[in-house]
């Protein structure tokens, strides 16, 4: 038997631009804003210490700088939540992320070994969950989807486990 490796015509391949992504939960930006608040408020308060201890007013520029950095980072992180999306297709799941550098990850169902739904304290407060996908041959997470409503994450997990079961039986 001879090895054959035919070249494909690239123009015949499907375009990733045709994928219609479902947005993350509307509560996801609220959860991210809360995370930023939890991180930056203590940082801003701590940045007042040099001015207070040294009793030098010009050191008040430090908390202003930290506050501006927090505002910029918080704004960018919240905007990133709005470009994320997930799409379930017949043979795979697609996930899009990235504000400046867009990334699309497509993971075939027949490669999946394990699908996990988890949520931290803030996610539970906002009714959100994270889906983690593990594939054959690895122990690390191959795809992590944050910001889904808990009910939607459970639905996607059940759908994918059904698809994986069908693939293994067929």
Phi and psi in degrees as GROMACS dihedral restraints (atoms count N, CA, C in turn):
[ dihedral_restraints ]
;  ai    aj    ak    al  type     phi  dphi    fc
    3     4     5     6     1   -92.7    20    10
    4     5     6     7     1   144.9    20    10
    6     7     8     9     1   -78.1    20    10
    7     8     9    10     1   128.8    20    10
    9    10    11    12     1  -122.5    20    10
   10    11    12    13     1   133.1    20    10
   12    13    14    15     1  -139.0    20    10
   13    14    15    16     1    84.5    20    10
   15    16    17    18     1   -75.3    20    10
   16    17    18    19     1   145.7    20    10
   18    19    20    21     1   -81.8    20    10
   19    20    21    22     1   138.7    20    10
   21    22    23    24     1   -95.2    20    10
   22    23    24    25     1   149.0    20    10
   24    25    26    27     1   -83.3    20    10
   25    26    27    28     1   115.4    20    10
   27    28    29    30     1   -60.2    20    10
   28    29    30    31     1   -31.8    20    10
   30    31    32    33     1   -66.9    20    10
   31    32    33    34     1   -18.1    20    10
   33    34    35    36     1   -87.1    20    10
   34    35    36    37     1    -9.6    20    10
   36    37    38    39     1   -75.7    20    10
   37    38    39    40     1   147.7    20    10
   39    40    41    42     1   -68.0    20    10
   40    41    42    43     1   151.1    20    10
   42    43    44    45     1   -94.5    20    10
   43    44    45    46     1   135.8    20    10
   45    46    47    48     1   -68.8    20    10
   46    47    48    49     1   -20.0    20    10
   48    49    50    51     1   -67.7    20    10
   49    50    51    52     1   -16.9    20    10
   51    52    53    54     1   -81.4    20    10
   52    53    54    55     1    -8.7    20    10
   54    55    56    57     1   -70.8    20    10
   55    56    57    58     1   131.7    20    10
   57    58    59    60     1   -99.8    20    10
   58    59    60    61     1   112.8    20    10
   60    61    62    63     1   -91.6    20    10
   61    62    63    64     1   138.3    20    10
   63    64    65    66     1   -86.9    20    10
   64    65    66    67     1   131.0    20    10
   66    67    68    69     1   -69.4    20    10
   67    68    69    70     1   159.0    20    10
   69    70    71    72     1   -70.7    20    10
   70    71    72    73     1   172.0    20    10
   72    73    74    75     1   -58.4    20    10
   73    74    75    76     1   144.2    20    10
   75    76    77    78     1   -61.9    20    10
   76    77    78    79     1   -19.6    20    10
   78    79    80    81     1   -81.7    20    10
   79    80    81    82     1   -11.4    20    10
   81    82    83    84     1   -60.3    20    10
   82    83    84    85     1   -47.4    20    10
   84    85    86    87     1   -59.3    20    10
   85    86    87    88     1   -34.8    20    10
   87    88    89    90     1   -64.4    20    10
   88    89    90    91     1   -42.0    20    10
   90    91    92    93     1   -63.7    20    10
   91    92    93    94     1   -42.4    20    10
   93    94    95    96     1   -66.3    20    10
   94    95    96    97     1   -40.1    20    10
   96    97    98    99     1   -60.7    20    10
   97    98    99   100     1   -40.9    20    10
   99   100   101   102     1   -63.8    20    10
  100   101   102   103     1   -41.0    20    10
  102   103   104   105     1   -59.4    20    10
  103   104   105   106     1   -45.4    20    10
  105   106   107   108     1   -63.5    20    10
  106   107   108   109     1   -39.2    20    10
  108   109   110   111     1   -61.6    20    10
  109   110   111   112     1   -45.7    20    10
  111   112   113   114     1   -63.2    20    10
  112   113   114   115     1   -34.1    20    10
  114   115   116   117     1   -78.8    20    10
  115   116   117   118     1   -47.9    20    10
  117   118   119   120     1   -87.5    20    10
  118   119   120   121     1   -26.7    20    10
  120   121   122   123     1   -62.3    20    10
  121   122   123   124     1   -48.8    20    10
  123   124   125   126     1   -62.0    20    10
  124   125   126   127     1   -34.8    20    10
  126   127   128   129     1   -65.8    20    10
  127   128   129   130     1   -41.9    20    10
  129   130   131   132     1   -64.9    20    10
  130   131   132   133     1   -44.6    20    10
  132   133   134   135     1   -61.5    20    10
  133   134   135   136     1   -42.9    20    10
  135   136   137   138     1   -66.4    20    10
  136   137   138   139     1   -29.6    20    10
  138   139   140   141     1   -71.3    20    10
  139   140   141   142     1   -12.3    20    10
  141   142   143   144     1   -76.8    20    10
  142   143   144   145     1   -20.5    20    10
  144   145   146   147     1   -56.1    20    10
  145   146   147   148     1   -46.0    20    10
  147   148   149   150     1   -58.3    20    10
  148   149   150   151     1   -41.2    20    10
  150   151   152   153     1   -67.1    20    10
  151   152   153   154     1   -38.4    20    10
  153   154   155   156     1   -70.8    20    10
  154   155   156   157     1   -47.0    20    10
  156   157   158   159     1   -68.3    20    10
  157   158   159   160     1   -41.3    20    10
  159   160   161   162     1   -86.7    20    10
  160   161   162   163     1   -11.1    20    10
  162   163   164   165     1    53.2    20    10
  163   164   165   166     1    43.8    20    10
  165   166   167   168     1  -120.3    20    10
  166   167   168   169     1   117.5    20    10
  168   169   170   171     1   -65.6    20    10
  169   170   171   172     1   -30.2    20    10
  171   172   173   174     1   -66.2    20    10
  172   173   174   175     1   -18.3    20    10
  174   175   176   177     1   -73.9    20    10
  175   176   177   178     1    -7.4    20    10
  177   178   179   180     1   -67.7    20    10
  178   179   180   181     1   -10.6    20    10
  180   181   182   183     1   -65.8    20    10
  181   182   183   184     1   -26.1    20    10
  183   184   185   186     1   -63.8    20    10
  184   185   186   187     1   -52.1    20    10
  186   187   188   189     1   -64.7    20    10
  187   188   189   190     1   -31.4    20    10
  189   190   191   192     1   -64.1    20    10
  190   191   192   193     1   -45.1    20    10
  192   193   194   195     1   -62.0    20    10
  193   194   195   196     1   -46.6    20    10
  195   196   197   198     1   -61.5    20    10
  196   197   198   199     1   -40.9    20    10
  198   199   200   201     1   -63.7    20    10
  199   200   201   202     1   -41.9    20    10
  201   202   203   204     1   -66.0    20    10
  202   203   204   205     1   -40.4    20    10
  204   205   206   207     1   -62.8    20    10
  205   206   207   208     1   -43.7    20    10
  207   208   209   210     1   -60.6    20    10
  208   209   210   211     1   -41.8    20    10
  210   211   212   213     1   -64.2    20    10
  211   212   213   214     1   -44.3    20    10
  213   214   215   216     1   -64.4    20    10
  214   215   216   217     1   -49.6    20    10
  216   217   218   219     1   -62.2    20    10
  217   218   219   220     1   -44.9    20    10
  219   220   221   222     1   -60.1    20    10
  220   221   222   223     1   -42.6    20    10
  222   223   224   225     1   -62.9    20    10
  223   224   225   226     1   -44.9    20    10
  225   226   227   228     1   -65.7    20    10
  226   227   228   229     1   -41.4    20    10
  228   229   230   231     1   -66.0    20    10
  229   230   231   232     1   -40.5    20    10
  231   232   233   234     1   -65.6    20    10
  232   233   234   235     1   -39.8    20    10
  234   235   236   237     1   -63.5    20    10
  235   236   237   238     1   -34.7    20    10
  237   238   239   240     1   -62.8    20    10
  238   239   240   241     1   -32.3    20    10
  240   241   242   243     1   -65.7    20    10
  241   242   243   244     1   -26.0    20    10
  243   244   245   246     1   -82.4    20    10
  244   245   246   247     1   -15.5    20    10
  246   247   248   249     1   -98.2    20    10
  247   248   249   250     1    -9.1    20    10
  249   250   251   252     1   -73.4    20    10
  250   251   252   253     1   147.1    20    10
  252   253   254   255     1  -161.1    20    10
  253   254   255   256     1   159.5    20    10
  255   256   257   258     1  -132.2    20    10
  256   257   258   259     1   145.9    20    10
  258   259   260   261     1  -138.3    20    10
  259   260   261   262     1   127.2    20    10
  261   262   263   264     1   -94.9    20    10
  262   263   264   265     1   130.3    20    10
  264   265   266   267     1  -125.6    20    10
  265   266   267   268     1   178.5    20    10
  267   268   269   270     1   -60.0    20    10
  268   269   270   271     1   -40.0    20    10
  270   271   272   273     1  -116.6    20    10
  271   272   273   274     1    -4.7    20    10
  273   274   275   276     1  -159.3    20    10
  274   275   276   277     1   172.9    20    10
  276   277   278   279     1  -117.0    20    10
  277   278   279   280     1   140.5    20    10
  279   280   281   282     1  -119.3    20    10
  280   281   282   283     1   143.0    20    10
  282   283   284   285     1  -135.0    20    10
  283   284   285   286     1   130.4    20    10
  285   286   287   288     1  -116.2    20    10
  286   287   288   289     1   138.2    20    10
  288   289   290   291     1  -152.5    20    10
  289   290   291   292     1   171.9    20    10
  291   292   293   294     1   105.7    20    10
  292   293   294   295     1   124.9    20    10
  294   295   296   297     1   -84.6    20    10
  295   296   297   298     1   -51.4    20    10
  297   298   299   300     1   -96.7    20    10
  298   299   300   301     1   -44.3    20    10
  300   301   302   303     1  -109.5    20    10
  301   302   303   304     1   102.3    20    10
  303   304   305   306     1   -72.6    20    10
  304   305   306   307     1   141.8    20    10
  306   307   308   309     1  -135.2    20    10
  307   308   309   310     1   133.3    20    10
  309   310   311   312     1  -121.5    20    10
  310   311   312   313     1   123.8    20    10
  312   313   314   315     1  -111.1    20    10
  313   314   315   316     1   130.2    20    10
  315   316   317   318     1  -121.5    20    10
  316   317   318   319     1   124.0    20    10
  318   319   320   321     1  -121.9    20    10
  319   320   321   322     1   120.4    20    10
  321   322   323   324     1   -74.5    20    10
  322   323   324   325     1   140.7    20    10
  324   325   326   327     1   -61.7    20    10
  325   326   327   328     1   -35.3    20    10
  327   328   329   330     1   -69.9    20    10
  328   329   330   331     1    -8.6    20    10
  330   331   332   333     1   -95.3    20    10
  331   332   333   334     1   -13.3    20    10
  333   334   335   336     1   -77.6    20    10
  334   335   336   337     1   137.5    20    10
  336   337   338   339     1  -110.2    20    10
  337   338   339   340     1   -31.1    20    10
  339   340   341   342     1  -154.8    20    10
  340   341   342   343     1   139.0    20    10
  342   343   344   345     1  -127.8    20    10
  343   344   345   346     1   129.9    20    10
  345   346   347   348     1  -124.6    20    10
  346   347   348   349     1   137.5    20    10
  348   349   350   351     1  -112.6    20    10
  349   350   351   352     1   127.9    20    10
  351   352   353   354     1  -141.3    20    10
  352   353   354   355     1   162.4    20    10
  354   355   356   357     1  -154.9    20    10
  355   356   357   358     1   138.9    20    10
  357   358   359   360     1   -88.3    20    10
  358   359   360   361     1  -178.6    20    10
  360   361   362   363     1   -58.7    20    10
  361   362   363   364     1   -44.3    20    10
  363   364   365   366     1   -68.1    20    10
  364   365   366   367     1   -40.0    20    10
  366   367   368   369     1   -60.7    20    10
  367   368   369   370     1   -43.2    20    10
  369   370   371   372     1   -63.8    20    10
  370   371   372   373     1   -37.2    20    10
  372   373   374   375     1   -60.2    20    10
  373   374   375   376     1   -36.7    20    10
  375   376   377   378     1   -99.4    20    10
  376   377   378   379     1     6.0    20    10
  378   379   380   381     1    71.6    20    10
  379   380   381   382     1    32.9    20    10
  381   382   383   384     1  -111.4    20    10
  382   383   384   385     1   167.3    20    10
  384   385   386   387     1  -151.6    20    10
  385   386   387   388     1   165.0    20    10
  387   388   389   390     1  -116.7    20    10
  388   389   390   391     1   132.6    20    10
  390   391   392   393     1   -98.4    20    10
  391   392   393   394     1   131.5    20    10
  393   394   395   396     1  -121.4    20    10
  394   395   396   397     1   131.5    20    10
  396   397   398   399     1  -114.4    20    10
  397   398   399   400     1   131.4    20    10
  399   400   401   402     1  -117.8    20    10
  400   401   402   403     1   136.5    20    10
  402   403   404   405     1  -111.8    20    10
  403   404   405   406     1   172.6    20    10
  405   406   407   408     1   -62.1    20    10
  406   407   408   409     1   141.2    20    10
  408   409   410   411     1    85.2    20    10
  409   410   411   412     1     7.0    20    10
  411   412   413   414     1  -143.7    20    10
  412   413   414   415     1   154.4    20    10
  414   415   416   417     1  -107.4    20    10
  415   416   417   418     1    -9.1    20    10
  417   418   419   420     1   -91.7    20    10
  418   419   420   421     1   163.0    20    10
  420   421   422   423     1   -69.3    20    10
  421   422   423   424     1   128.5    20    10
  423   424   425   426     1   -90.4    20    10
  424   425   426   427     1   -28.9    20    10
  426   427   428   429     1  -149.6    20    10
  427   428   429   430     1   132.6    20    10
  429   430   431   432     1  -126.9    20    10
  430   431   432   433     1   122.9    20    10
  432   433   434   435     1  -115.9    20    10
  433   434   435   436     1   108.7    20    10
  435   436   437   438     1   -93.1    20    10
  436   437   438   439     1   158.9    20    10
  438   439   440   441     1    88.2    20    10
  439   440   441   442     1    11.3    20    10
  441   442   443   444     1   -85.9    20    10
  442   443   444   445     1   146.5    20    10
  444   445   446   447     1   -61.8    20    10
  445   446   447   448     1   142.5    20    10
  447   448   449   450     1   -55.0    20    10
  448   449   450   451     1   -44.6    20    10
  450   451   452   453     1   -61.3    20    10
  451   452   453   454     1   -42.0    20    10
  453   454   455   456     1   -66.9    20    10
  454   455   456   457     1   -40.1    20    10
  456   457   458   459     1   -61.6    20    10
  457   458   459   460     1   -41.8    20    10
  459   460   461   462     1   -64.7    20    10
  460   461   462   463     1   -39.7    20    10
  462   463   464   465     1   -62.6    20    10
  463   464   465   466     1   -46.2    20    10
  465   466   467   468     1   -63.7    20    10
  466   467   468   469     1   -42.6    20    10
  468   469   470   471     1   -60.2    20    10
  469   470   471   472     1   -47.2    20    10
  471   472   473   474     1   -61.7    20    10
  472   473   474   475     1   -43.1    20    10
  474   475   476   477     1   -61.0    20    10
  475   476   477   478     1   -45.7    20    10
  477   478   479   480     1   -68.8    20    10
  478   479   480   481     1   -40.6    20    10
  480   481   482   483     1   -62.3    20    10
  481   482   483   484     1   -36.6    20    10
  483   484   485   486     1   -64.0    20    10
  484   485   486   487     1   -45.2    20    10
  486   487   488   489     1   -62.7    20    10
  487   488   489   490     1   -43.3    20    10
  489   490   491   492     1   -63.3    20    10
  490   491   492   493     1   -41.1    20    10
  492   493   494   495     1   -62.2    20    10
  493   494   495   496     1   -41.7    20    10
  495   496   497   498     1   -63.0    20    10
  496   497   498   499     1   -40.2    20    10
  498   499   500   501     1   -65.2    20    10
  499   500   501   502     1   -42.7    20    10
  501   502   503   504     1   -68.9    20    10
  502   503   504   505     1   -32.7    20    10
  504   505   506   507     1   -77.1    20    10
  505   506   507   508     1   -33.2    20    10
